[in-house]
Amino acid sequence: MFQLRKKVFLKEVVTADQLGQPCPPINRVAAMAVFQNPLSGKFSEDLSELFEIGGALGKDLAAEAIRQLNGDPVSYGKAAIVGINGDLEQGGAVIHPRLGAPMRAAAGGGEAVIPSNAKLGAPGCEIDLPLGHKDNPWSFDHFDTMTLNIPDAPKPDEIVLCLAYADGGRPIPRCGKGPINT
């Protein structure tokens, strides 16, 4: 069993690009959970406890994030910030082995690898959560980022798990939908 401190949800509704050109609304929702790192301050070869936490939190967070979208999810991403008494691999353990299945289930499938990022950080640090199309890893129009933070997290012995969905790509995309000459 793990100790959850709080959940935070962020919804963005993008209606124009950075230059002010209007676009159809694009909804992006991030769901974040702050929890006690059971392996804080310890080196362990066995990270299975963190695998389980990622899977358990993922199901709940993914369902709530998708409920807050205005359209069907077309892109997704995940990230973790590990408090400074932890280890980067602990963040990887939370977001990789068991988080993908509940994220895909909530989105109604997903053929593409879920883009991810993990880092060590102090309270309030930011993380760039990458977004990519859930079915087409070569959809350049869906490569995007949400920059996230929670002002009081992670404490040194905590982890912040982040996941996000969007119902569209970037505003006014012009890069294409597949490989040209990569």
Steps between C-alpha positions, in 0.01 A plus 500: 500500500626849424432840654339746257531866604294663226385508141516805274328547164584764240283567195612722214270610220712638217307728261790675321864440422781704662467763227128546567370311196165343602461123483229250588513434878756243610452357849797367695453350845779399738438289808766493772530301823740570786587197710754380755791322333528168686858460376617850588860498620545133410665321212297201396524260207131419555286789378178298474329701774534810281378307193180422692452859615530627142238254380260569786522878476496491122155347475339766718695796362447399137124460542466842665722675243296361211174602670628857497579501125235647270576250222646156450866462602736492204834557673656414832814516712638424845769627737632473856688733732689319776588687820872543568519211750395268219659364188422568133434130441219520756324750274545264207352219708184703564440599136616204293408139585137537612376851415460451125219241511256711705583809292429315176182341641365839606576642154329214320828355373832636388747341262786746555751503781396753765756785501654548843742695714637461854729710716614573855374826643425720796156635593355716224733382225353472154495201269431498127250223433521403132183424304475283191219350293364188667493291181745661255849561641588691181222760526721807526192719550443337840854542640435742784592571862326597820722663761377396844582566862347488846630779725543281812608175337690281491633513853835314527323171577218528244431432134268697271340280235367693199297388202320699234264471205402738223209498256707664226853574387681831499306812395514556124746214431698519178772235533313201358360169609776256419861449401610692196874427492603424856 
